[in-house]
Amino acid sequence: MAVIDPIDPFASGVDVSSTNDQSSELSSLMMDRFKPDYDKNFAKYQERLAPYTYQAPSMSIYDLASELGAGLLATPNTGGASAFTGLGVGFTRVSDKLKKDQEANAKANQQIALQAASMAMQDEQKATEFLNSYDLKRIDAANKKVDYITFEFDAENEDGSVSKVTQTFPNIASSREEINDIINNKNGIEVKTSDTTFNMPDPNAFYAERKAIDAINASGTSYREKADASRATRTQVNQAYLLAIEAVAAGKDAGMTEDEVFGPFSSATLKARELVINLGFGGLLEAEGTVAPLKALNQLSMNFVMGIVSQTKGAISEREMDLFINASPTIGSTYDGFLMQLQMLEKLASRDEDFYRDYLIEMVKLEDEEIYGKKQKIRLEQFTLDWSKNNPLLTPKEEKLLQNAVDNPNIDETFVPSDYRKLIEDTKKEQTRQKALLPTVTTKAAFDALESGDRYIGSDDEIYEKP
């Protein structure tokens, strides 16, 4: 009798992954075939092991007589009652023996049940391991690269005519029968796939485009930072505006005029002085009592305006900036003019935020039009140049008011606006030079390492001196 070698379903020569449907059906059949029934196997092993279970032999009449006799012999002879006492002892021995035999049988049955359960669980575990191994093999087979082969052959149409068709098959064992039929019976000819040469792009071909995108991202980040900073500047200007109104209102309640309340060292201009000091220009303001009030107001106003303008990164044209700064000593010398100046400064401080919003809208518009890279960069630069022209800071009325202040100054006779402006600009340049030489301190350890009197730059980019 011929012996047939068992088939290894996981051998490389056997196709077990021709289609997902076939694999799923085979998996289901194997689950039904190999997944054991635990309850059924438990009963099977318990039945098979039962003949080998220890069973205590049943007590015969001779065993009973022996136990009763042993009870009589163990009882002292004290008269007629001693016989009954001995029989009682004997029956007690019989009862004890029956209990021990019953316990032995129960333990034997329990051992058989445990052994049967263990063997049934081993069957179940082995079957589970086998099925898990099968699933892993299926996954591995599904992920293997499969070669394909294409044939052109005759195919009969519904009307009986014959036409040439092309079909591709996986080059595996399960396709051999169909491929052989095409070659032998349908004039099948293998169609060779021509080699295709891909021309890879020059890695530097898009260098300019990448640089343009980087520039756009850098500009966007810069504009966002300016917009964030403008909110803080606008808050400072608004606080100065409200403080001036409150100070004058309180003065009026006390019977004072606006001119009596408003002054370079009054609470009405407190916020303006604080900002000038925080910007590092406080040393340029002359102390109360050493300078005429009008000159002090001229200094304060010009410092304040130049400080705000310096915080607005390009939101004002050179012409507007010059007009604003040159008019500031006169505009800020009266209460009404000071409030008007604050309103224009608040408008100026808002421009970085307004510009950034419009810049983002323009960027989205260009992307919707599918304009990217260098073209987008050029369009955004053009937008930036046109924005200031299309959105002037000053209205014609405001320009006229400022120009009138320049032409008709209200300044102290000893105050020279151009000289004072140069003094402010020189101070700012010196601050920049000093910052380049000073250490930046952002940690406690770095601060502790400084000597008393050392100057340093804080995390807010301002210059400080250690006490």
C-alpha positions as CSV (number, residue, x, y, z in Angstrom):
1,M,0.0,0.0,0.0
2,A,1.4,3.3,-1.1
3,V,2.1,5.9,1.7
4,I,1.1,9.4,0.8
5,D,3.3,12.1,2.2
6,P,1.3,14.6,4.3
7,I,0.8,18.0,2.7
8,D,2.2,21.0,4.6
9,P,-0.3,23.8,4.1
10,F,2.4,26.3,4.8
11,A,5.0,25.1,2.3
12,S,6.0,27.6,-0.3
13,G,4.9,25.5,-3.2
14,V,1.3,25.4,-2.1
15,D,-0.9,28.3,-2.9
16,V,-3.1,29.3,0.1
17,S,-3.5,32.9,-0.7
18,S,-5.0,33.1,-4.2
19,T,-7.9,35.3,-3.1
20,N,-9.2,36.8,0.0
21,D,-12.5,34.9,-0.3
22,Q,-10.8,31.6,-0.6
23,S,-8.5,32.3,2.4
24,S,-11.5,33.5,4.5
25,E,-13.5,30.4,3.6
26,L,-10.5,28.1,4.3
27,S,-9.9,29.8,7.7
28,S,-13.6,29.3,8.6
29,L,-13.4,25.6,7.7
30,M,-10.2,25.1,9.7
31,M,-11.8,26.8,12.7
32,D,-14.7,24.5,12.5
33,R,-12.4,21.5,12.0
34,F,-9.7,22.1,14.5
35,K,-11.3,24.2,17.2
36,P,-12.1,21.6,19.9
37,D,-15.3,21.4,21.9
38,Y,-14.0,21.7,25.5
39,D,-17.1,20.1,27.1
40,K,-17.1,17.2,24.7
41,N,-13.4,16.5,25.2
42,F,-13.8,16.8,29.0
43,A,-16.5,14.1,29.0
44,K,-14.4,12.0,26.6
45,Y,-11.3,12.0,28.8
46,Q,-13.3,11.5,32.0
47,E,-14.9,8.4,30.5
48,R,-11.6,7.0,29.3
49,L,-9.9,7.5,32.6
50,A,-12.7,6.1,34.7
51,P,-11.6,2.5,34.6
52,Y,-8.3,3.5,36.1
53,T,-9.9,5.3,39.0
54,Y,-9.4,3.8,42.5
55,Q,-12.6,2.5,44.0
56,A,-12.7,1.4,47.6
57,P,-14.1,-2.2,47.8
58,S,-17.5,-2.7,49.2
59,M,-17.7,-4.1,52.8
60,S,-18.6,-7.8,52.9
61,I,-20.3,-9.7,55.8
62,Y,-16.9,-11.0,56.8
63,D,-15.5,-7.4,57.0
64,L,-18.5,-6.4,59.1
65,A,-18.0,-9.4,61.5
66,S,-14.3,-8.6,61.7
67,E,-14.9,-5.0,62.7
68,L,-17.6,-6.0,65.3
69,G,-15.3,-8.6,66.8
70,A,-12.5,-6.1,67.0
71,G,-14.9,-3.8,68.9
72,L,-15.9,-6.6,71.4
73,L,-12.3,-7.5,72.0
74,A,-11.3,-3.9,72.6
75,T,-14.0,-3.5,75.3
76,P,-13.1,-4.6,78.9
77,N,-15.4,-7.4,80.3
78,T,-17.4,-5.8,83.1
79,G,-20.5,-7.9,83.0
80,G,-23.5,-8.3,80.8
81,A,-23.5,-4.7,79.6
82,S,-20.0,-5.0,78.3
83,A,-21.1,-7.0,75.2
84,F,-23.5,-4.2,74.1
85,T,-20.7,-1.7,74.7
86,G,-18.4,-3.7,72.5
87,L,-20.9,-4.0,69.7
88,G,-21.4,-0.2,69.8
89,V,-17.6,0.2,69.4
90,G,-17.6,-2.2,66.6
91,F,-20.4,-0.4,64.7
92,T,-18.6,2.8,65.2
93,R,-15.5,1.3,63.6
94,V,-17.7,0.1,60.6
95,S,-19.1,3.6,60.2
96,D,-15.6,5.2,60.3
97,K,-14.3,2.8,57.7
98,L,-17.3,3.5,55.4
99,K,-16.7,7.2,55.6
100,K,-13.0,6.8,54.9
101,D,-13.8,4.7,51.8
102,Q,-16.3,7.2,50.6
103,E,-13.7,10.0,51.0
104,A,-11.1,8.0,49.1
105,N,-13.6,7.4,46.2
106,A,-14.5,11.1,46.1
107,K,-10.8,12.1,46.0
108,A,-10.2,9.6,43.2
109,N,-13.1,11.0,41.1
110,Q,-11.9,14.5,41.7
111,Q,-8.4,13.6,40.5
112,I,-9.9,12.0,37.3
113,A,-12.0,15.2,36.7
114,L,-8.9,17.4,37.1
115,Q,-6.9,15.2,34.8
116,A,-9.7,15.2,32.2
117,A,-10.0,19.0,32.4
118,S,-6.2,19.4,32.0
119,M,-6.2,17.2,28.9
120,A,-9.2,19.0,27.4
121,M,-7.6,22.4,27.9
122,Q,-4.3,21.1,26.4
123,D,-6.3,20.1,23.3
124,E,-7.9,23.5,23.2
125,Q,-4.6,25.4,23.7
126,K,-2.8,23.3,21.0
127,A,-5.7,23.9,18.6
128,T,-5.6,27.7,19.3
129,E,-1.8,27.8,18.8
130,F,-2.3,26.0,15.5
131,L,-4.9,28.4,14.2
132,N,-2.9,31.4,15.3
133,S,0.1,30.0,13.4
134,Y,-2.1,29.5,10.4
135,D,-3.4,33.2,10.6
136,L,0.2,34.4,10.8
137,K,1.1,32.4,7.8
138,R,-1.8,33.8,5.9
139,I,-0.7,37.4,6.7
140,D,2.8,36.6,5.6
141,A,1.6,35.0,2.4
142,A,-0.7,38.0,1.7
143,N,2.2,40.4,2.1
144,K,4.6,38.5,-0.2
145,K,5.3,40.1,-3.6
146,V,3.4,38.3,-6.4
147,D,4.6,38.4,-10.0
148,Y,2.0,38.9,-12.7
149,I,1.8,37.7,-16.3
150,T,-0.3,39.2,-19.1
151,F,-1.8,37.3,-22.1
152,E,-3.5,38.4,-25.3
153,F,-5.9,35.7,-26.5
154,D,-9.1,35.0,-28.5
155,A,-12.4,35.5,-26.6
156,E,-15.8,34.7,-27.9
157,N,-18.4,37.5,-27.8
158,E,-22.1,37.1,-27.1
159,D,-22.9,37.2,-30.8
160,G,-20.5,34.4,-31.5
161,S,-17.7,36.5,-33.0
162,V,-14.2,36.3,-31.7
163,S,-12.1,39.3,-30.6
164,K,-8.7,39.8,-29.0
165,V,-8.6,40.6,-25.3
166,T,-5.9,41.2,-22.8
167,Q,-5.9,39.9,-19.3
168,T,-3.4,39.8,-16.4
169,F,-3.1,36.9,-14.0
170,P,-1.0,36.3,-10.8
171,N,1.8,33.9,-11.8
172,I,0.9,31.3,-9.1
173,A,-0.1,27.7,-9.1
174,S,-3.9,28.3,-8.9
175,S,-3.7,30.3,-12.2
176,R,-1.9,27.6,-14.2
177,E,-5.0,25.7,-15.4
178,E,-6.5,28.9,-16.8
179,I,-3.2,30.1,-18.3
180,N,-2.7,26.6,-20.0
181,D,-6.2,26.8,-21.4
182,I,-5.5,30.3,-22.9
183,I,-2.2,29.1,-24.5
184,N,-3.4,25.8,-25.8
185,N,-7.0,26.6,-26.8
186,K,-7.3,30.4,-27.3
187,N,-4.2,31.3,-29.2
188,G,-2.8,33.0,-26.2
189,I,0.4,35.0,-26.5
190,E,2.3,36.5,-23.5
191,V,2.5,40.2,-23.6
192,K,5.9,41.4,-22.4
193,T,5.9,44.7,-20.4
194,S,8.4,47.1,-21.8
195,D,11.0,48.6,-19.5
196,T,10.2,52.2,-18.7
197,T,12.8,54.8,-18.0
198,F,11.9,57.5,-15.5
199,N,13.7,60.8,-15.8
200,M,14.2,62.0,-12.2
201,P,14.0,65.7,-11.6
202,D,17.0,67.7,-10.8
203,P,17.2,68.0,-7.0
204,N,18.0,71.7,-7.3
205,A,15.2,72.4,-9.8
206,F,12.9,73.6,-7.1
207,Y,15.5,75.3,-4.9
208,A,14.1,78.8,-5.7
209,E,10.6,77.7,-5.0
210,R,11.6,76.3,-1.6
211,K,13.4,79.5,-0.8
212,A,10.4,81.5,-1.7
213,I,8.2,79.4,0.6
214,D,10.7,79.9,3.4
215,A,10.7,83.6,2.8
216,I,6.9,83.7,2.9
217,N,6.8,81.7,6.2
218,A,9.4,84.1,7.7
219,S,7.5,87.2,6.7
220,G,4.3,85.7,8.1
221,T,5.9,85.0,11.4
222,S,7.4,88.5,11.6
223,Y,4.0,90.1,10.8
224,R,2.3,88.0,13.4
225,E,4.8,89.0,16.0
226,K,4.3,92.7,15.1
227,A,0.5,92.2,15.4
228,D,0.9,90.6,18.8
229,A,3.1,93.5,20.0
230,S,0.7,96.1,18.7
231,R,-2.0,94.9,21.1
232,A,0.3,95.8,24.1
233,T,1.1,99.2,22.6
234,R,-2.5,99.9,22.0
235,T,-3.3,99.0,25.5
236,Q,-0.7,101.5,26.8
237,V,-2.1,104.3,24.6
238,N,-5.7,103.6,25.7
239,Q,-4.6,103.6,29.3
240,A,-2.9,107.0,28.9
241,Y,-6.1,108.3,27.2
242,L,-8.4,107.2,29.9
243,L,-6.1,108.4,32.7
244,A,-5.9,111.9,31.2
245,I,-9.7,112.1,30.9
246,E,-10.2,110.8,34.5
247,A,-7.5,113.3,35.9
248,V,-9.1,116.3,34.2
249,A,-12.6,115.2,35.3
250,A,-11.4,114.9,38.9
251,G,-9.8,118.3,38.7
252,K,-13.0,119.9,37.4
253,D,-14.8,118.4,40.4
254,A,-12.3,120.2,42.6
255,G,-12.9,123.5,40.8
256,M,-9.7,123.4,38.6
257,T,-9.5,124.2,35.0
258,E,-8.1,121.9,32.3
259,D,-4.9,124.0,32.1
260,E,-4.4,123.8,35.8
261,V,-4.9,120.0,35.8
262,F,-3.0,119.2,32.6
263,G,0.8,119.4,32.9
264,P,4.0,117.5,32.2
265,F,4.1,116.1,35.8
266,S,0.4,115.7,36.5
267,S,-1.6,112.5,36.8
268,A,-3.1,113.3,33.3
269,T,0.3,112.6,31.7
270,L,1.4,109.9,34.1
271,K,1.0,107.0,31.7
272,A,2.9,108.9,29.0
273,R,5.8,109.5,31.4
274,E,5.8,105.8,32.4
275,L,6.0,104.6,28.8
276,V,8.9,107.0,28.0
277,I,10.8,105.8,31.1
278,N,10.2,102.2,30.2
279,L,11.5,102.8,26.7
280,G,14.7,104.1,28.1
281,F,14.2,107.8,27.3
282,G,13.4,108.8,30.9
283,G,16.8,110.4,31.3
284,L,16.0,113.0,28.6
285,L,13.1,114.4,30.6
286,E,14.1,117.3,32.7
287,A,13.0,117.3,36.4
288,E,10.0,119.3,37.7
289,G,11.1,122.7,38.8
290,T,14.2,122.8,36.6
291,V,12.4,123.5,33.4
292,A,9.4,125.5,32.2
293,P,6.1,123.5,32.1
294,L,5.7,124.1,28.3
295,K,9.2,122.8,27.5
296,A,8.6,119.8,29.7
297,L,5.3,119.1,27.8
298,N,7.2,119.5,24.5
299,Q,9.8,117.0,25.6
300,L,7.2,114.5,27.0
301,S,5.0,114.6,23.9
302,M,7.9,114.2,21.5
303,N,9.4,111.3,23.5
304,F,6.0,109.6,23.8
305,V,5.2,109.8,20.1
306,M,8.7,108.6,19.0
307,G,8.4,105.8,21.5
308,I,5.1,104.6,20.0
309,V,6.3,105.0,16.4
310,S,9.4,103.0,17.2
311,Q,7.2,100.1,18.4
312,T,5.2,100.0,15.2
313,K,7.2,98.0,12.8
314,G,6.8,99.8,9.4
315,A,3.1,100.5,9.8
316,I,3.7,104.2,9.0
317,S,5.4,105.7,6.0
318,E,8.4,107.9,6.3
319,R,6.5,111.0,5.3
320,E,3.7,110.3,7.8
321,M,6.2,109.6,10.5
322,D,8.1,112.8,10.0
323,L,4.9,114.8,10.0
324,F,3.7,113.1,13.1
325,I,6.9,113.6,15.1
326,N,7.5,117.2,14.0
327,A,4.0,118.1,15.0
328,S,4.0,116.3,18.4
329,P,5.6,119.0,20.6
330,T,2.8,121.4,19.7
331,I,-0.1,118.9,19.5
332,G,0.8,117.5,22.9
333,S,1.2,120.9,24.6
334,T,-2.6,121.2,25.4
335,Y,-5.1,118.9,26.9
336,D,-7.3,118.7,23.8
337,G,-4.3,118.3,21.5
338,F,-2.9,115.6,23.8
339,L,-6.1,113.6,23.6
340,M,-6.2,114.0,19.8
341,Q,-2.6,112.8,19.6
342,L,-3.4,109.7,21.7
343,Q,-6.3,108.9,19.3
344,M,-3.9,109.0,16.3
345,L,-1.3,106.9,18.2
346,E,-4.0,104.3,19.0
347,K,-4.8,104.2,15.3
348,L,-1.2,103.8,14.5
349,A,-0.7,101.0,17.0
350,S,-3.7,99.1,15.4
351,R,-2.2,99.1,11.9
352,D,0.2,96.2,12.4
353,E,-2.8,94.0,13.5
354,D,-4.9,95.3,10.6
355,F,-2.2,94.7,8.1
356,Y,-1.6,91.1,9.3
357,R,-5.3,90.3,9.0
358,D,-5.4,91.6,5.4
359,Y,-2.1,89.8,4.7
360,L,-3.6,86.5,5.7
361,I,-6.7,87.1,3.6
362,E,-4.5,87.8,0.6
363,M,-2.5,84.7,1.2
364,V,-5.6,82.5,1.3
365,K,-6.9,84.2,-1.8
366,L,-3.7,83.4,-3.7
367,E,-3.8,79.8,-2.5
368,D,-7.4,79.4,-3.7
369,E,-6.1,80.6,-7.1
370,E,-3.4,77.9,-6.8
371,I,-0.6,80.5,-6.9
372,Y,2.4,79.2,-4.9
373,G,6.1,79.5,-4.4
374,K,7.9,82.4,-6.2
375,K,4.8,83.8,-7.8
376,Q,3.0,83.9,-4.4
377,K,6.1,85.6,-2.9
378,I,6.1,88.3,-5.6
379,R,2.4,88.9,-5.3
380,L,2.6,89.2,-1.5
381,E,5.5,91.6,-1.7
382,Q,3.5,93.7,-4.1
383,F,0.5,93.6,-1.7
384,T,2.7,94.7,1.1
385,L,4.0,97.7,-0.9
386,D,0.5,98.7,-2.0
387,W,-1.1,98.3,1.4
388,S,0.3,101.4,3.0
389,K,-0.5,103.4,-0.1
390,N,-4.1,102.1,-0.2
391,N,-4.5,102.4,3.6
392,P,-2.9,105.8,4.7
393,L,-2.6,106.3,8.4
394,L,-3.7,110.0,8.3
395,T,-6.9,111.3,6.8
396,P,-6.6,114.6,4.9
397,K,-8.1,116.4,7.9
398,E,-5.5,114.9,10.2
399,E,-2.7,115.8,7.9
400,K,-3.9,119.3,7.7
401,L,-4.1,119.5,11.5
402,L,-0.6,118.2,11.9
403,Q,0.8,120.4,9.2
404,N,-0.8,123.4,10.9
405,A,0.9,122.4,14.2
406,V,4.3,122.3,12.4
407,D,3.7,125.6,10.7
408,N,2.4,127.3,13.9
409,P,4.3,125.7,16.7
410,N,3.3,126.1,20.4
411,I,6.7,125.4,21.9
412,D,9.0,126.8,24.5
413,E,11.4,129.3,23.0
414,T,14.4,127.2,24.3
415,F,13.0,124.0,22.8
416,V,14.3,123.0,19.4
417,P,12.3,120.0,18.0
418,S,15.0,118.9,15.5
419,D,17.7,118.9,18.1
420,Y,15.6,117.0,20.6
421,R,14.6,114.5,18.0
422,K,18.2,113.8,17.2
423,L,18.9,113.4,20.9
424,I,16.2,110.8,21.1
425,E,17.5,109.0,18.0
426,D,21.1,109.1,19.3
427,T,19.9,107.7,22.6
428,K,18.1,104.8,20.8
429,K,21.3,104.0,18.8
430,E,23.3,104.0,22.0
431,Q,20.8,101.6,23.6
432,T,21.1,99.3,20.6
433,R,24.9,99.4,20.9
434,Q,24.8,98.7,24.6
435,K,22.4,95.8,24.2
436,A,24.9,94.1,21.9
437,L,27.4,94.2,24.7
438,L,25.2,93.3,27.6
439,P,24.4,89.7,28.6
440,T,20.8,88.4,28.3
441,V,19.6,87.0,31.6
442,T,16.6,84.7,31.6
443,T,17.4,82.3,34.6
444,K,17.9,82.8,38.3
445,A,21.4,81.3,38.1
446,A,22.5,83.8,35.5
447,F,21.0,86.7,37.6
448,D,22.9,85.5,40.7
449,A,26.1,85.4,38.8
450,L,25.9,89.2,38.2
451,E,27.6,91.7,40.4
452,S,25.7,94.5,42.1
453,G,25.4,97.4,39.6
454,D,25.8,95.2,36.5
455,R,23.5,96.0,33.6
456,Y,21.7,93.2,31.7
457,I,19.0,92.5,29.2
458,G,15.9,90.8,30.6
459,S,13.5,88.3,29.0
460,D,11.4,91.3,27.7
461,D,14.4,92.7,25.8
462,E,14.7,95.7,28.1
463,I,17.9,96.9,29.9
464,Y,18.0,96.5,33.7
465,E,20.6,97.1,36.5
466,K,21.1,94.6,39.3
467,P,20.6,96.4,42.7
